């Protein structure tokens, strides 16, 4: 069978409907986490006939991308998604370069250190070095957060013009009472980020946790950032100054060792 792949007027390649539908389904299941879905829910959310959705589910179950329960009525993300995600991290040169620096920063500061990447209006955690001083902060690899609620995300948003921010129209989603939900307030915060050179999140994404985010500027605009997360009860003015000094140094060293350096031979992934 031949497909018409002539370039539409918008300059893009015409989407393959079945592939788009499969990806949409996997993204919905992944976003649900530990809440399995029923056929009816998936068909309604994706506006697909139940018969078509059932056939798609069965195909993806056979390939390991979707799993079902013993009754065949509940559906969740399959193990192939994990294998593919692991391959993404293993093949990413930035993650390999950054990991030892994240470990060094965590040991020096006694805090949790992250590496994350901007994905449209969200940031996705690529690597984390947990502190041994306090309980986990739900910062697992693969976690996705709206960019405007975290120091990581705000550091990356600030690298872009205000009229080019990847944010949806209307009020911004609130995760805590401290989250910026008004666009003008967020823009004022981003102006401060640009002035000081790093972002601060004071309980905007997780109550009780502050963050300090630093964009890695070996890309333009930056796509990745590192951050330090610390419980507010541990955050003194002296400790904050120490965090900023250490993280500035870590950022510079990661940038210097960047796989994007000229002549590295590393693909320039987009």
Protein Blocks (a to p, Z undefined) as FASTA:
>chain_A
ZZdfbdcfkopacddfklmmmmmmmmmmmmnomaccdfklmmmmnopafklmmmmmmmmm
mnopaccdfkopaccddfklmmmmmmmmmmmmklmmmmmmmmmmmmmnopacdddddehj
bccdfbdcddfkbccehiaghiacdfklpmklmmmmmmpcfklcccdehjdddfbfkbcf
bfklmmmmmmmmmmnopacdehklbghiacdddddfkbccdfbdcdddddfklmcfklmm
mmmmmmmmmmmmmmmmpckbghklpacdZZ
